[in-house]
Amino acid sequence: MFGVITMEKRYYRAKEVAVYLGVSITTVWNYAKDGRLTPKKLSNHATVFDIKEVETLFDNVEVA
């Protein structure tokens, strides 16, 4: 039998980050503009974000 290998993605598109954080895509791009997230441009049509950086941002958010 073959074992199942599961690998989580390390890089996510803006839409996926928005779903993960529960915010709009505009908010994700505002986070990038403000320097809270670092976009990594793969091509003219593809930009991704490192999920570890996204998780760090989420961990540092204070809940009121």
C-alpha positions as CSV (number, residue, x, y, z in Angstrom):
1,M,0.0,0.0,0.0
2,F,1.0,3.6,-0.7
3,G,1.1,6.1,2.2
4,V,-0.7,9.4,1.8
5,I,1.5,12.4,1.9
6,T,-0.1,15.7,2.7
7,M,1.7,18.9,2.3
8,E,0.4,22.3,3.2
9,K,1.0,25.1,0.7
10,R,3.5,27.7,1.9
11,Y,2.3,30.5,-0.5
12,Y,-1.2,31.7,-1.0
13,R,-2.9,34.1,-3.4
14,A,-4.6,37.3,-2.0
15,K,-8.1,35.7,-2.2
16,E,-7.0,32.7,-0.2
17,V,-5.4,34.9,2.4
18,A,-8.6,37.0,2.6
19,V,-10.6,33.8,3.3
20,Y,-8.1,32.6,5.8
21,L,-8.2,35.8,7.8
22,G,-11.9,36.5,7.3
23,V,-11.3,39.8,5.6
24,S,-11.8,41.3,2.2
25,I,-9.2,41.1,-0.6
26,T,-8.9,44.9,-0.4
27,T,-7.9,44.5,3.2
28,V,-5.2,42.0,2.3
29,W,-3.8,44.5,-0.3
30,N,-4.0,47.3,2.3
31,Y,-2.0,45.1,4.7
32,A,0.6,44.8,1.9
33,K,0.6,48.5,1.2
34,D,1.0,49.3,5.0
35,G,3.9,46.8,5.2
36,R,2.1,44.3,7.4
37,L,2.4,41.6,4.7
38,T,5.1,41.2,2.1
39,P,3.8,40.3,-1.4
40,K,6.0,38.1,-3.5
41,K,5.5,38.7,-7.2
42,L,5.8,35.6,-9.3
43,S,4.8,37.2,-12.6
44,N,2.7,40.1,-14.0
45,H,-0.4,38.2,-13.0
46,A,0.5,36.2,-10.0
47,T,1.4,37.5,-6.5
48,V,1.5,35.4,-3.4
49,F,1.9,35.8,0.3
50,D,3.9,33.5,2.7
51,I,1.4,31.8,5.0
52,K,3.9,31.9,7.9
53,E,3.9,35.7,7.7
54,V,0.1,35.7,7.5
55,E,-0.1,33.5,10.6
56,T,2.3,35.8,12.5
57,L,0.1,38.8,11.6
58,F,-3.0,37.0,12.8
59,D,-1.2,36.0,16.1
60,N,-0.3,39.6,16.8
61,V,-3.9,40.9,16.4
62,E,-5.5,41.9,19.7
63,V,-9.1,41.0,20.2
64,A,-11.1,43.8,21.8
